[in-house]
Amino acid sequence: MRKGQVMKQHMALILMQLLSKKRQRKLTVAEFLEQAEVSRTTFYYHFPNGMCGLFRWTLEQEVLALVR
């Protein structure tokens, strides 16, 4: 698995953990970055659209896992 894919999966896992504790609109990028231990630069490198991109990618991965 490529390094970029591993990083995206890490961020998706942290997102899911945080969402299980908090409502979406209460989650800030700063809080996410702190929990994920990821720099703002790395986050926006993988998800140029910010949290919307992360939400979308995570949802797509969940759907693909169900289909497989």
C-alpha positions as CSV (number, residue, x, y, z in Angstrom):
1,M,0.0,0.0,0.0
2,R,1.3,3.4,-0.9
3,K,2.3,5.9,1.8
4,G,-0.3,8.4,0.8
5,Q,-3.0,5.8,1.0
6,V,-1.9,4.9,4.5
7,M,-2.0,8.5,5.6
8,K,-5.5,9.0,4.2
9,Q,-6.7,5.8,6.0
10,H,-5.1,7.1,9.3
11,M,-7.0,10.4,8.9
12,A,-10.2,8.6,8.1
13,L,-9.9,6.4,11.2
14,I,-9.3,9.5,13.4
15,L,-12.3,11.2,11.8
16,M,-14.5,8.2,12.5
17,Q,-13.3,8.1,16.1
18,L,-14.0,11.8,16.6
19,L,-17.4,11.7,15.0
20,S,-18.4,8.9,17.3
21,K,-17.9,11.4,20.1
22,K,-18.9,14.7,18.5
23,R,-21.3,16.0,16.1
24,Q,-19.9,17.0,12.7
25,R,-20.5,20.7,12.9
26,K,-18.7,20.9,16.2
27,L,-15.5,19.3,14.8
28,T,-12.8,21.9,13.9
29,V,-9.8,21.3,11.6
30,A,-7.5,22.3,14.5
31,E,-9.0,19.7,16.8
32,F,-8.8,17.1,14.1
33,L,-5.2,17.9,13.3
34,E,-4.3,17.7,17.0
35,Q,-5.9,14.3,17.4
36,A,-4.6,12.9,14.2
37,E,-1.1,14.3,14.9
38,V,-0.9,15.5,11.4
39,S,0.3,18.9,10.2
40,R,-2.0,21.3,8.4
41,T,0.3,21.1,5.4
42,T,0.0,17.3,5.2
43,F,-3.8,17.4,5.7
44,Y,-4.3,19.9,2.9
45,Y,-1.9,18.0,0.7
46,H,-4.1,14.9,0.8
47,F,-7.4,16.8,1.1
48,P,-7.2,20.1,-0.8
49,N,-10.9,20.6,-0.1
50,G,-10.4,20.4,3.6
51,M,-12.8,18.5,5.9
52,C,-15.3,18.1,3.1
53,G,-12.8,16.2,1.1
54,L,-11.9,14.0,4.1
55,F,-15.6,13.3,4.8
56,R,-16.2,12.4,1.1
57,W,-13.1,10.2,0.9
58,T,-14.0,8.4,4.1
59,L,-17.6,7.8,3.0
60,E,-16.4,6.5,-0.3
61,Q,-14.0,4.0,1.4
62,E,-16.8,2.8,3.7
63,V,-19.1,2.2,0.7
64,L,-16.4,0.4,-1.2
65,A,-15.7,-1.8,1.7
66,L,-19.4,-2.8,1.9
67,V,-19.5,-3.5,-1.8
68,R,-16.4,-5.8,-1.7
